[in-house]
Amino acid sequence: MKTFSRRFGSVWLGMSSVLLTGTLLAVLCQVFFRYIFTFPLGWTEEAARILLVTSVYAALPAAYVRGEHIIVDIFVNKFPTQLRHGYIYGLKAIVFLVCLYLAIGAVLQMTASASMTFVSMPWLPVSILYVVQCAALLSMGVSVILTWADPHAYTPDPAQVQGDN
């Protein structure tokens, strides 16, 4: 299960990397056309913003699976093992429910914005943002379920952390 969730995270990390590269290319294109050719393109700024937002959502499952998300665990690591595991399972349940709640919101936004397009890119529907958001949040929820039995998928092993100091 751990191998599957690592590969699952790697797919999302790859997608996030592609979207982040697209952001960089859109910004470079904007700078190049605006300052070299003095012919600013209307779509580059909006495209960069869209790509950056979607890359952040796409990175969520990968960050969770790899344990690279932000967490303050100084107090958690001082708890006895049983209490620490119970606390982590509670946090995982909260993360799962929040992801589910936000994914439902993304579905509602998809349906509400189905006929809308971006001003500078009329061929791109606004709902595409919410498709990526929903897929990433559902994948994050699946990652929580896949790593449910492993408390160290949420926080690092205290012995490992003490060894790093």
HELIX and SHEET records of a PDB file:
HELIX    1   1 LYS A    2  VAL A   31  1                                  30    
HELIX    2   2 PHE A   32  ILE A   36  3                                   5    
HELIX    3   3 THR A   44  ARG A   66  1                                  23    
HELIX    4   4 VAL A   76  LYS A   78  5                                   3    
HELIX    5   5 THR A   81  ALA A  112  1                                  32    
HELIX    6   6 SER A  127  LEU A  146  1                                  20    
HELIX    7   7 PRO A  151  ALA A  153  5                                   3    
HELIX    8   8 PRO A  158  ASP A  164  1                                   7    
END                                                                             
